[in-house]
Amino acid sequence: VHDAVPLAPRAASLADPGVIQEKLERLRQQYPVAHTRQVNCLLVGRAGNGKSSLINSMYQTLTGRVDQLCEEGSADSSCTVQYACSPALCQSGALPLLLFDTKGFTDAHDKDTQSLLRKLLKGKFKTGRSMNNPKWKDCYLLPNKALRIDVVIFVYAYGSVFPHRLAAGLYEEAQKSQVTVMPVITFYDKVEHDEQLNVHLDCCRRTFNTHPVYLTNLTALRGWHSPDADRASSRTRGVVMDIVSQLMVSGQQHQRSKKLDLHQPVKGDHKDCA
């Protein structure tokens, strides 16, 4: 299993919109949508920890749009009621990256949870059945092996109790499938002391054997209008770009291990949500 490269919060000098745009252009040149196999990225975490918010942030950063792909929950509530796959990044020509959102998991490491995680990694689930959102697609992945997951983002909100059992179960199943798990800590703006953050970082390191990426609460940033908020938003978008870059690298590493053609896009059977 290839571990994610540890990423630190970006310095202000690297948060300039021009630098972010340059990174985006390099990504598009390196991974042209018309000639690159899609990387399938699954997001896993508890309800309200920021999975949908991260998807929206990736979408907005990569496309420059201000609309959202999915409704965002808060605290312990989740707006994602089923599994959903968005081909929006591919369709917009931004990047060959399919994002698979999931409903919130409980912190469990039992047979049912392990079985579900195993099926998710193999692409054995129906998505979007009750999302009723035209921006998402209903992809019946079973038994289409071409849409197996290539890389996973484990989303964990700072300030909540670390879900040790869920994290350990996910890492166990990911190792079996040779899939990289990238831990991302959200709500980084709530950190008041380095000691508090170190506890959470240590939990991620011990579970996933890699350093996590940490992000500001972009949902809150979208509602602020001040120079400080704009700088913080730009820094976070710089980190989002780094996350996306690492997703593509790790996803293609997994595809190479399966001897897949990285230059042949997959034509999935996507149907609009009912």
C-alpha positions as CSV (number, residue, x, y, z in Angstrom):
1,V,0.0,0.0,0.0
2,H,1.3,3.4,-0.9
3,D,1.1,5.9,1.9
4,A,0.0,9.5,1.2
5,V,2.7,12.1,1.2
6,P,2.4,14.2,4.4
7,L,1.1,17.7,3.6
8,A,1.5,20.7,5.9
9,P,-0.7,23.8,5.8
10,R,0.3,26.0,2.9
11,A,2.3,29.1,3.5
12,A,0.7,32.4,2.5
13,S,3.2,32.8,-0.4
14,L,1.9,29.5,-1.9
15,A,-1.7,30.5,-1.5
16,D,-1.7,33.1,-4.3
17,P,-4.6,32.5,-6.7
18,G,-2.1,32.6,-9.6
19,V,0.0,29.8,-8.1
20,I,-3.2,27.8,-7.5
21,Q,-4.2,28.3,-11.2
22,E,-0.7,27.2,-12.4
23,K,-1.0,24.0,-10.3
24,L,-4.4,23.4,-11.9
25,E,-3.1,23.9,-15.4
26,R,-0.2,21.5,-14.7
27,L,-2.7,18.9,-13.4
28,R,-4.9,19.2,-16.5
29,Q,-1.9,18.8,-18.8
30,Q,-0.6,15.8,-16.9
31,Y,-4.0,14.1,-16.7
32,P,-6.1,15.1,-19.8
33,V,-9.6,13.9,-19.3
34,A,-9.9,12.6,-22.9
35,H,-6.8,10.4,-22.6
36,T,-6.7,9.3,-18.9
37,R,-8.4,6.5,-17.0
38,Q,-10.6,7.9,-14.3
39,V,-9.4,7.7,-10.7
40,N,-12.1,6.5,-8.4
41,C,-12.0,8.2,-5.0
42,L,-14.1,7.0,-2.1
43,L,-14.8,9.3,0.9
44,V,-15.4,7.6,4.2
45,G,-16.2,9.1,7.7
46,R,-18.8,9.7,10.3
47,A,-21.9,11.9,9.7
48,G,-21.3,15.6,9.7
49,N,-17.5,15.3,9.5
50,G,-17.1,17.2,6.2
51,K,-17.1,14.6,3.4
52,S,-19.6,16.5,1.3
53,S,-18.0,19.8,2.1
54,L,-14.6,18.5,0.9
55,I,-16.2,17.3,-2.3
56,N,-17.7,20.7,-2.9
57,S,-14.4,22.3,-2.1
58,M,-12.6,20.1,-4.6
59,Y,-15.2,20.8,-7.3
60,Q,-15.2,24.6,-6.8
61,T,-11.4,24.7,-6.6
62,L,-10.9,22.6,-9.8
63,T,-13.7,24.2,-11.9
64,G,-13.8,27.8,-10.6
65,R,-17.5,27.4,-10.1
66,V,-19.4,28.6,-7.0
67,D,-22.3,26.1,-7.1
68,Q,-22.2,23.0,-5.0
69,L,-22.4,19.3,-6.0
70,C,-24.1,18.1,-2.8
71,E,-25.9,19.5,0.3
72,E,-23.7,19.7,3.4
73,G,-24.6,18.5,6.9
74,S,-23.3,19.9,10.2
75,A,-22.2,18.6,13.6
76,D,-23.6,15.0,13.9
77,S,-26.1,15.4,11.1
78,S,-25.6,14.2,7.6
79,C,-27.3,15.3,4.3
80,T,-26.0,12.3,2.4
81,V,-28.6,9.6,2.8
82,Q,-27.3,7.1,0.2
83,Y,-24.1,6.5,-1.8
84,A,-23.5,8.8,-4.7
85,C,-21.0,9.1,-7.5
86,S,-20.3,12.4,-9.3
87,P,-18.7,12.5,-12.7
88,A,-18.9,16.3,-12.7
89,L,-15.1,16.8,-12.8
90,C,-14.8,14.5,-15.8
91,Q,-17.7,16.1,-17.6
92,S,-16.5,19.6,-17.0
93,G,-13.0,18.7,-18.4
94,A,-11.4,19.6,-15.1
95,L,-9.8,16.2,-14.2
96,P,-10.5,12.5,-14.7
97,L,-11.6,12.0,-11.1
98,L,-14.8,10.3,-9.9
99,L,-15.9,11.2,-6.4
100,F,-17.9,8.7,-4.4
101,D,-19.7,10.2,-1.4
102,T,-21.1,8.0,1.4
103,K,-23.5,8.3,4.2
104,G,-22.0,8.7,7.6
105,F,-20.6,5.6,9.2
106,T,-20.7,4.7,12.9
107,D,-17.5,4.0,14.8
108,A,-17.7,0.2,14.6
109,H,-15.4,-2.6,13.6
110,D,-17.8,-5.5,13.3
111,K,-18.7,-8.0,10.6
112,D,-21.4,-5.8,9.0
113,T,-19.1,-2.8,8.8
114,Q,-16.2,-4.7,7.4
115,S,-18.4,-6.4,4.8
116,L,-19.8,-3.0,3.8
117,L,-16.3,-1.4,3.5
118,R,-15.1,-4.4,1.5
119,K,-18.0,-4.0,-0.9
120,L,-17.4,-0.3,-1.2
121,L,-13.8,-0.8,-2.2
122,K,-14.8,-3.3,-4.8
123,G,-17.5,-1.1,-6.2
124,K,-20.3,-3.4,-5.2
125,F,-23.0,-0.9,-4.3
126,K,-25.7,1.1,-5.9
127,T,-25.4,4.9,-5.7
128,G,-27.6,7.9,-5.7
129,R,-30.9,6.0,-5.6
130,S,-32.5,8.5,-3.2
131,M,-30.3,11.6,-3.7
132,N,-32.7,13.2,-6.3
133,N,-29.9,15.5,-7.4
134,P,-29.3,15.8,-11.2
135,K,-25.6,16.7,-10.6
136,W,-25.1,13.2,-9.2
137,K,-25.5,10.0,-11.1
138,D,-27.0,6.6,-10.3
139,C,-24.1,4.2,-11.1
140,Y,-25.0,0.6,-10.7
141,L,-21.4,-0.6,-10.1
142,L,-22.1,-4.3,-9.4
143,P,-20.6,-6.2,-11.2
144,N,-18.6,-3.6,-13.1
145,K,-15.0,-4.2,-12.0
146,A,-13.9,-1.3,-14.0
147,L,-15.2,1.0,-11.3
148,R,-13.4,-0.4,-8.3
149,I,-12.1,2.2,-5.9
150,D,-8.5,3.4,-6.5
151,V,-7.9,5.6,-3.5
152,V,-9.8,6.5,-0.2
153,I,-10.1,9.8,1.8
154,F,-10.8,9.2,5.4
155,V,-12.5,12.4,6.7
156,Y,-12.3,13.2,10.4
157,A,-13.5,16.4,12.1
158,Y,-11.2,18.0,14.6
159,G,-12.9,18.3,18.0
160,S,-14.8,15.0,17.8
161,V,-13.7,11.7,19.3
162,F,-11.4,9.9,16.9
163,P,-13.3,6.8,15.4
164,H,-10.6,4.3,16.1
165,R,-12.6,1.2,15.2
166,L,-13.9,2.6,11.9
167,A,-10.5,3.9,11.0
168,A,-8.8,0.6,11.8
169,G,-11.4,-1.4,9.9
170,L,-11.1,0.8,6.8
171,Y,-7.3,0.6,6.8
172,E,-7.4,-3.2,7.2
173,E,-9.7,-3.6,4.2
174,A,-7.8,-1.0,2.1
175,Q,-4.5,-2.9,2.7
176,K,-6.1,-6.1,1.4
177,S,-7.1,-4.3,-1.8
178,Q,-3.8,-2.4,-2.0
179,V,-5.6,0.9,-1.9
180,T,-4.1,4.0,-0.3
181,V,-6.0,5.8,2.5
182,M,-5.4,9.5,2.9
183,P,-6.6,10.8,6.3
184,V,-7.9,14.4,6.2
185,I,-8.7,16.4,9.4
186,T,-11.4,19.0,8.8
187,F,-12.4,22.1,10.9
188,Y,-8.7,22.9,11.5
189,D,-9.8,26.5,12.2
190,K,-11.1,25.3,15.6
191,V,-7.6,24.4,16.8
192,E,-6.6,26.6,19.8
193,H,-3.4,24.9,21.0
194,D,-0.8,22.8,19.2
195,E,-1.1,20.2,22.0
196,Q,-4.7,19.6,21.1
197,L,-3.9,19.1,17.4
198,N,-0.9,16.8,18.2
199,V,-3.3,14.3,19.9
200,H,-5.4,14.1,16.8
201,L,-2.4,13.9,14.5
202,D,-1.0,11.0,16.6
203,C,-4.2,9.1,16.3
204,C,-4.1,9.3,12.5
205,R,-0.4,8.4,12.3
206,R,-0.8,5.4,14.5
207,T,-3.8,4.1,12.6
208,F,-2.8,4.9,9.0
209,N,1.0,5.0,9.3
210,T,1.1,8.4,7.6
211,H,0.6,12.0,8.4
212,P,-2.9,13.5,7.9
213,V,-3.8,16.6,5.9
214,Y,-5.7,19.2,7.8
215,L,-8.2,21.7,6.3
216,T,-10.1,24.8,7.5
217,N,-13.9,24.6,7.7
218,L,-14.6,25.8,4.1
219,T,-18.3,25.9,4.8
220,A,-17.7,28.7,7.3
221,L,-15.2,30.5,5.1
222,R,-17.7,30.8,2.3
223,G,-19.9,33.0,4.5
224,W,-17.1,35.4,5.5
225,H,-15.9,38.5,3.6
226,S,-12.7,39.9,5.0
227,P,-9.0,40.0,4.0
228,D,-8.2,37.4,6.6
229,A,-10.9,35.1,5.5
230,D,-9.9,35.4,1.8
231,R,-6.3,34.6,2.7
232,A,-7.3,31.6,4.8
233,S,-9.6,30.4,2.0
234,S,-6.8,30.7,-0.6
235,R,-4.4,28.8,1.7
236,T,-7.0,26.0,2.1
237,R,-7.6,25.8,-1.6
238,G,-3.9,25.4,-2.0
239,V,-4.1,22.4,0.3
240,V,-7.1,21.1,-1.7
241,M,-5.0,21.2,-4.8
242,D,-2.3,19.2,-3.1
243,I,-4.9,16.7,-2.0
244,V,-6.1,16.3,-5.5
245,S,-2.6,15.9,-6.9
246,Q,-1.9,13.2,-4.4
247,L,-5.2,11.4,-5.1
248,M,-4.2,11.2,-8.8
249,V,-0.7,9.9,-8.0
250,S,-2.0,7.3,-5.5
251,G,-4.9,6.3,-7.7
252,Q,-2.7,5.7,-10.7
253,Q,-0.3,3.7,-8.6
254,H,-3.1,1.4,-7.7
255,Q,-4.2,1.1,-11.3
256,R,-0.6,0.2,-12.4
257,S,-0.6,-2.5,-9.7
258,K,-3.7,-4.0,-11.3
259,K,-2.1,-3.7,-14.8
260,L,-4.8,-1.3,-16.1
261,D,-4.4,1.0,-19.1
262,L,-3.9,4.4,-17.6
263,H,-4.5,6.1,-20.9
264,Q,-7.9,4.6,-21.7
265,P,-10.9,6.3,-20.1
266,V,-13.7,4.0,-18.8
267,K,-17.1,4.5,-20.2
268,G,-19.4,3.8,-17.3
269,D,-23.2,3.1,-17.5
270,H,-24.3,6.3,-15.8
271,K,-28.0,7.1,-15.5
272,D,-29.7,10.2,-14.1
273,C,-31.1,9.9,-10.6
274,A,-34.8,9.1,-10.5
